Amino acid sequence: MNSIPKMSEKKSSPIVNNEEIERIIQQLPKNDYLWNKSLYQWEGFWSNLAIIKAAQAFKATFKSEPNDILLASSMKTGSTWLKAICVSIMQGGKEEEEDLLVKDNPHFHVPTIEAMDYYSKTPTHDLYTMPSPRLFHTHLPYRVMPDSIKNSDNCKIIYITRNPKDTLISMWHFFNYNHKCLEDLSPLEEVVEYFCNGVHQYGPFFEHVLEYWEESKKRPQKMLFLKYEDLKIDPKKEVAKIALFLGKPFGNEEDLEIVLKKCSLERLKNLEVNKSGSIFSTVHNNAFFRKGIVGDWKNHMTPEMEEQLDKITKLKLQGSGLEFDTYKQEVLKTP
């Protein structure tokens, strides 16, 4: 049985200079995005005002602790799955342990720092009262991480990314669903155009990925870089890699299999807690579990869209050493 983490000393939320934040906000470039959303650009990335304000406060005030674990990702690249896996690993991966994933959605157990105002069910602890080791998540780009996270050798980061085509399709479905546009979908060709231009929530995608990729090459002991496709194709290998990185290696094959079973996408999708209710005020829990397969973009994109995405991917990744293995497909185009 793992020892229960000690509670951090009681901390109060830091004082934020709201006047300074408002002054900066008023000068930001604005884009009238899809789904009647306005996006603003701050520090080179796009998001809505609520997220940017939270990001500014986080960057200015957050102090990391030696055992902090930060999960990071762009949107719709596997963050819900990664949260579930890390919760199970940190819990101990034993059969007799209480299964936290049955009680609440993974986003409850691993809060997304810049989205705390969107939670309809507030997590038990916020960033300043969370037990150590603190496990939390962000969609923010590496460039706006607080210096205390960047400069710490002991604060670990796990980043997960995904083939940009599947990421885009998942994002398209996600926003259509949440904005009740299922019968009048926002045109995919417009979504592709915005995506390629880097204008979307937490975009641009490629710069987001590359910042974490480059940092993972410089400091592999601090940052673990994962691909969604690898996790799908060989979950045993990837989950064992995550556990080792977290300093929680599996003692035997049985413990690894328990985590794999608890965190299979099929099981998570069918848990009652993920089929009903809302952890976020504007997002139903079942919106986080759709198909989860590799290659679903083939069922939606035209050859022209595919070519457009391939060109921008090749251009952006050139010379980086990073590749998205597009040949790893689970589905063929639907007749």
C-alpha positions, 0 to 999 in steps of 0.5 A, spaced: 500 500 500 502 506 498 503 511 503 498 517 502 502 524 500 503 529 505 498 535 504 502 541 502 502 547 507 496 551 507 497 556 501 493 562 499 492 564 492 497 569 490 495 576 489 494 578 482 495 585 478 488 585 475 489 592 472 495 590 469 492 584 466 486 588 463 491 593 460 494 588 456 488 585 454 485 591 451 491 591 446 491 584 444 490 582 436 483 579 435 480 574 431 472 573 430 473 565 430 468 560 428 462 557 433 461 565 434 467 565 438 472 571 439 480 569 439 485 573 442 493 573 441 497 573 447 505 571 447 504 568 440 498 563 441 490 564 440 485 563 446 479 566 449 479 572 454 478 567 460 483 562 458 488 568 457 487 572 463 488 565 467 494 564 463 497 571 465 496 570 472 499 563 472 505 565 469 506 571 474 504 568 480 505 560 480 511 557 484 513 550 483 514 545 488 520 539 487 515 533 486 510 537 481 508 533 475 505 537 469 501 534 464 501 538 457 498 538 451 495 541 445 487 540 444 484 534 443 491 530 443 489 525 448 489 529 455 483 525 458 486 519 457 493 521 459 490 524 465 487 517 467 493 513 466 497 518 470 492 518 476 492 510 476 499 510 476 500 515 482 495 511 486 499 505 485 496 500 480 493 495 485 487 491 484 485 493 492 486 500 491 479 504 490 478 506 483 478 513 483 476 513 475 469 510 477 468 516 482 469 522 477 471 524 470 479 524 469 479 532 469 476 532 476 482 528 479 487 532 474 485 539 474 487 544 468 490 550 471 487 555 466 480 552 466 479 552 473 473 557 472 470 553 467 469 547 472 462 546 474 464 541 480 470 544 483 476 539 484 477 537 492 484 541 491 486 547 487 493 549 485 495 552 492 492 546 497 493 540 492 497 535 496 504 533 494 506 530 489 501 535 485 499 532 479 496 538 474 495 539 467 495 545 462 494 546 454 498 552 454 504 553 450 511 552 453 513 559 452 508 561 457 510 556 463 512 560 469 519 560 470 519 556 476 517 550 472 522 551 467 528 552 471 526 546 476 530 540 475 525 536 479 518 538 476 517 533 471 513 534 465 509 529 460 507 532 453 502 528 449 501 530 441 497 527 436 497 526 428 495 533 426 489 531 421 486 527 427 487 532 432 483 537 427 477 532 426 477 531 433 477 538 435 471 539 429 467 534 432 468 537 439 466 544 438 460 542 434 458 538 439 459 543 445 455 548 441 449 544 439 451 544 431 450 537 430 445 538 425 449 544 422 456 543 422 461 548 422 464 547 415 470 543 415 474 546 410 474 553 414 476 549 420 482 546 416 484 553 413 484 556 420 488 550 423 493 551 417 494 558 419 495 557 426 488 560 429 484 556 433 484 555 441 491 554 444 494 555 436 498 555 432 498 547 433 505 546 430 509 551 434 505 548 440 508 541 439 515 543 437 516 548 443 515 541 448 519 537 443 525 541 443 525 542 450 524 534 451 530 533 447 534 538 451 532 535 458 529 528 457 530 527 464 525 533 465 520 532 460 517 526 457 514 526 450 509 522 447 505 520 441 497 518 441 499 513 436 504 510 440 500 509 446 494 506 442 499 501 438 503 499 444 499 501 450 503 496 455 510 499 452 508 506 453 504 506 460 511 502 463 515 508 460 510 513 463 510 509 470 518 509 470 518 517 468 514 518 474 518 514 479 513 509 479 515 503 475 511 497 476 513 491 480 510 486 476 506 485 470 500 484 473 500 491 476 501 494 469 495 490 466 491 492 472 492 499 470 492 498 462 485 495 464 482 500 468 485 505 463 482 502 456 479 507 452 473 502 451 472 502 459 473 509 460 468 511 455 463 506 458 463 508 465 457 511 468 461 517 470 463 519 463 457 518 460 453 523 464 454 529 468 459 535 466 465 536 470 466 543 466 460 548 466 459 548 458 462 541 456 458 534 457 463 529 460 461 524 454 464 529 449 471 527 451 470 520 449 468 519 442 472 514 437 479 515 439 481 511 433 487 513 429 486 515 422 479 517 423 480 523 418 480 519 412 472 519 413 472 526 413 477 530 409 477 531 402 484 529 398 485 537 397 484 538 405 489 532 406 494 535 401 493 542 405 495 539 411 501 535 409 504 541 406 503 545 412 506 539 416 512 538 412 513 545 412 513 546 420 516 540 422 522 540 417 529 539 420 526 538 427 527 531 427 519 530 429 515 526 425 507 524 425 507 516 423 501 517 418 502 510 416 499 508 423 492 507 421 486 503 424 481 505 420 480 505 412 475 510 409 468 509 409 465 507 403 
